[in-house]
Amino acid sequence: MRDNKIYLLLFLILASFQVSGQDLESMLEGQMEKTTDYTFATFKSTRILNGHSIEHLEEGQLDFRISHRFGRINSGAYEFFGLDQAHIHLSLEYGIKDWIMVGLGRGTFEKTVDGFTKIKLLRQSKGVKSSPVSISIMSGIYVNGLRWEDRERDNYFWQRLDFVHQIMIARKFSPGFSLQLTPSYLHRNMVETANDPNDIFSIGAGSRLKLTKRLSINAEYFYLFKPDNDLLSTEIYNPFSLGLDIETGGHVFHIILTNSVGMRENGFLGHTTGSWLNGDIHLGFNISRIFQLKKNENYQ
């Protein structure tokens, strides 16, 4: 009889451990179901090559960017195949929050001063919060700093202004391949002639193909919805760029071949006057150096 009580006690103890184990397993499964896995590093920089990528600076990060484009390679030996000519753009960009960043820059192309705001709307993820794509929007303003050609006429500051609005929709399909679509709208307050459009709509496509941990091939193309070149005062072409994306610690370095000398949206969307088919290709580079000005403990 005493042995039976001992066996019964052991049975109850083992049963309680089994129930506790099942409860613990259920709790862990429930916790796992409530997590969200966000996609990281769709692109390695806030730019694909010329245009913005879906990526944002983290809160408290400051990005000092140097962009450089040489002259056309087909300009010949006298111009050292474009290396005698150069355009440069300098900018500072800052992450106010993980979902919003701003930037301010100045370039030699039309002596332009520019500023932008980029806002993150959606981030690719799976789990409780599931999204197949990341979405951001960007709005920029550009001020032409060239001197007025005709100082005798009435000139107004608003005539110097261009505006760009973009939606960036991107997906990281695998650890090695990402794709982004960028519908864009450019408005120019002042154009050369009545035949030149004040408004240009375009659709951009950019991709990243990862080769190694720190090296990738990037490509970027914008198709412009514009009048035929025969109607324009200056022929403009669809901007196309190819480049190597190299990450070295706190630096991201782009080596670029492009038919556009403009390094900001109003430049490469409205003033790309070179054609790849004619050999109007510019060698260039971007250098990005990020400084962490504020500790960010909430980034995910």
C-alpha positions in Angstrom: 0.0 0.0 0.0 2.8 2.3 0.9 4.6 1.5 -2.4 1.4 2.4 -4.3 1.3 5.9 -2.6 5.0 6.5 -3.6 4.2 5.5 -7.2 1.2 7.8 -7.3 3.2 10.7 -5.9 5.9 10.2 -8.5 3.3 10.0 -11.2 1.8 13.4 -10.1 5.2 15.0 -10.0 6.1 13.9 -13.5 2.7 14.9 -14.8 3.1 18.4 -13.4 6.6 18.8 -15.1 5.0 17.7 -18.4 2.2 20.2 -18.1 4.7 23.0 -17.1 6.8 22.0 -20.1 3.9 22.2 -22.5 2.9 25.6 -21.0 6.4 26.9 -21.5 6.5 25.6 -25.0 3.2 27.3 -25.8 4.4 30.6 -24.3 7.6 30.5 -26.4 5.6 29.7 -29.5 3.3 32.6 -28.7 6.2 34.9 -28.2 7.8 33.9 -31.5 4.6 34.6 -33.3 4.5 38.1 -32.0 7.9 39.1 -33.3 8.7 41.1 -36.5 11.8 40.5 -38.6 12.8 43.7 -40.6 14.9 43.6 -43.7 18.3 45.3 -43.5 20.7 46.6 -46.1 18.5 46.6 -49.1 21.1 49.0 -50.4 24.4 49.9 -48.7 23.9 53.7 -49.0 21.2 56.3 -49.1 22.0 56.6 -52.8 21.9 53.8 -55.5 24.3 55.8 -57.7 22.8 59.3 -58.6 19.4 58.9 -57.1 18.1 58.2 -53.6 17.7 54.6 -52.4 15.2 53.3 -49.9 17.9 53.5 -47.1 17.8 56.0 -44.3 20.3 57.4 -41.9 19.8 56.2 -38.3 18.8 58.8 -35.7 21.8 60.9 -34.8 23.9 60.0 -37.9 25.6 62.7 -40.0 26.6 61.8 -43.5 29.2 63.9 -45.3 29.0 63.2 -49.0 31.4 64.1 -51.8 30.2 63.5 -55.4 32.4 64.1 -58.4 31.9 63.7 -62.2 34.6 64.2 -64.8 34.0 65.3 -68.4 33.0 63.0 -71.2 35.3 60.1 -72.0 34.9 60.7 -75.8 36.2 64.3 -75.5 39.6 62.8 -76.6 43.2 63.0 -75.5 43.4 66.8 -75.5 40.9 66.9 -72.6 42.6 63.8 -71.1 39.4 61.8 -71.9 37.4 64.0 -69.6 39.7 64.1 -66.6 40.6 67.8 -67.3 37.0 68.7 -66.6 35.2 68.2 -63.3 31.9 68.9 -61.5 31.7 68.4 -57.7 28.8 68.3 -55.2 29.2 68.5 -51.4 26.4 67.8 -48.9 25.6 67.1 -45.3 22.7 64.8 -44.5 21.3 64.0 -41.0 19.0 61.4 -39.5 16.5 63.3 -37.3 14.7 60.1 -36.5 15.0 56.6 -37.9 12.1 57.4 -40.2 13.0 60.9 -41.3 16.3 62.4 -42.7 17.2 65.8 -44.2 20.0 67.0 -46.4 21.6 70.2 -47.6 24.2 70.5 -50.4 25.9 72.7 -52.9 27.2 71.7 -56.3 29.2 73.3 -59.2 26.5 72.2 -61.7 24.6 75.5 -62.2 26.0 76.5 -58.8 23.0 74.8 -57.3 22.1 74.8 -53.6 19.7 72.0 -52.7 17.8 70.6 -49.8 15.6 67.6 -49.3 13.5 65.6 -46.8 13.1 61.8 -47.0 10.4 60.0 -44.9 10.1 56.3 -44.4 6.5 55.0 -44.8 6.9 51.3 -44.8 9.7 48.7 -44.2 10.0 45.3 -45.7 9.4 42.7 -42.9 7.8 39.4 -42.0 6.1 38.2 -38.8 3.4 40.1 -37.0 4.0 43.1 -39.2 4.5 41.8 -42.6 5.3 43.9 -45.7 6.7 42.6 -49.0 8.3 46.0 -49.8 9.8 49.1 -48.3 8.4 52.5 -49.2 9.8 56.0 -48.7 9.0 59.4 -50.1 11.5 62.3 -50.9 10.9 65.9 -51.7 13.7 68.2 -52.8 14.1 71.9 -53.7 16.9 73.2 -55.9 18.1 76.8 -56.4 20.0 77.8 -59.5 22.9 80.1 -58.4 24.1 81.2 -61.8 24.1 85.0 -62.5 21.3 86.3 -64.6 22.1 86.3 -68.3 20.0 89.5 -68.9 20.2 91.8 -65.9 18.2 94.5 -67.6 15.0 92.5 -67.5 12.9 91.8 -64.4 14.4 88.7 -62.7 12.7 87.0 -59.7 14.0 84.5 -57.2 11.2 82.1 -57.9 12.5 81.7 -61.4 15.6 80.0 -60.0 13.6 77.2 -58.3 13.1 73.5 -59.2 11.2 70.9 -57.2 11.3 67.1 -57.2 9.0 64.6 -55.6 9.7 60.9 -55.6 8.2 57.6 -54.2 10.7 54.8 -53.7 9.4 51.3 -53.6 12.1 48.6 -53.0 12.3 44.9 -52.2 15.3 42.8 -51.2 14.6 39.5 -53.0 17.6 37.7 -51.6 20.8 38.4 -49.6 22.4 39.2 -52.9 19.8 41.0 -55.0 17.7 44.1 -54.5 15.4 46.1 -56.8 13.8 49.6 -56.5 11.2 51.5 -58.6 11.2 55.3 -58.3 8.3 57.2 -59.8 9.4 60.8 -60.0 8.0 64.3 -60.8 10.2 67.3 -61.6 8.8 70.8 -61.8 10.9 73.7 -63.2 9.6 77.2 -62.6 11.7 78.6 -65.5 12.7 76.8 -68.8 14.6 78.0 -71.8 11.7 78.2 -74.3 8.0 77.6 -74.5 8.7 74.3 -76.1 10.5 73.0 -73.1 8.3 71.3 -70.5 8.1 72.8 -67.0 7.0 69.4 -65.7 8.7 66.1 -66.4 7.4 62.7 -65.1 9.8 59.7 -65.0 10.0 56.2 -63.7 13.3 55.0 -62.3 14.6 51.5 -61.7 17.7 50.7 -59.6 19.3 47.4 -58.6 22.0 46.0 -56.5 23.8 42.7 -57.1 26.0 41.7 -54.2 29.4 40.2 -55.2 31.1 39.9 -51.8 30.4 41.1 -48.3 31.7 44.6 -49.1 31.4 44.8 -52.9 28.3 45.0 -55.2 27.4 46.1 -58.7 24.7 48.8 -58.9 22.7 50.0 -61.9 20.2 52.8 -62.3 18.0 54.0 -65.1 15.3 56.7 -65.4 12.8 56.8 -68.3 11.6 60.3 -69.0 8.1 61.1 -70.2 8.9 64.2 -72.3 8.4 65.7 -75.7 10.5 64.4 -78.6 14.0 65.9 -78.7 13.2 67.6 -82.0 10.8 69.9 -80.1 13.2 70.9 -77.3 15.7 73.7 -77.2 18.3 71.2 -75.9 18.3 67.4 -76.4 17.9 65.5 -73.2 18.3 61.8 -72.7 17.3 59.1 -70.2 20.0 58.9 -67.5 21.6 55.6 -67.1 24.4 54.7 -64.6 26.5 51.7 -63.8 28.8 51.5 -60.8 30.7 49.6 -58.1 29.5 50.0 -54.5 32.5 49.5 -52.1 32.0 49.5 -48.3 35.1 50.1 -46.2 34.1 50.5 -42.5 32.5 53.9 -42.1 32.9 54.8 -45.8 30.8 53.8 -48.8 32.5 54.4 -52.1 30.9 54.4 -55.5 32.8 54.3 -58.8 30.4 55.3 -61.5 30.0 55.5 -65.3 27.1 57.7 -66.3 25.8 59.8 -69.2 24.7 62.6 -66.7 26.9 65.2 -65.2 24.2 66.3 -62.8 24.4 64.7 -59.4 21.0 65.8 -58.0 17.5 65.0 -59.2 16.9 68.3 -61.1 20.2 67.8 -62.9 20.1 64.2 -64.1 16.3 64.2 -64.7 16.2 67.6 -66.6 19.7 68.2 -67.9 21.2 64.9 -69.1 22.4 65.9 -72.5 24.7 63.0 -73.2 23.9 59.7 -74.8 25.6 56.3 -74.1 25.2 55.3 -77.7 27.3 58.4 -78.7 29.9 57.6 -76.1 28.9 60.6 -73.9 30.0 58.8 -70.7 31.3 60.4 -67.6 33.6 58.7 -65.0 32.7 59.7 -61.5 32.6 58.7 -57.8 30.7 59.3 -54.6 32.3 59.1 -51.2 30.1 58.9 -48.1 31.5 59.2 -44.5 29.1 58.7 -41.7 29.6 60.1 -38.2 27.5 59.0 -35.2 26.6 62.2 -33.3 24.0 60.7 -31.1 23.7 57.2 -29.6 20.7 55.4 -31.0 19.4 52.5 -28.9 16.0 52.1 -30.5 17.0 51.3 -34.1 15.7 48.0 -35.4 
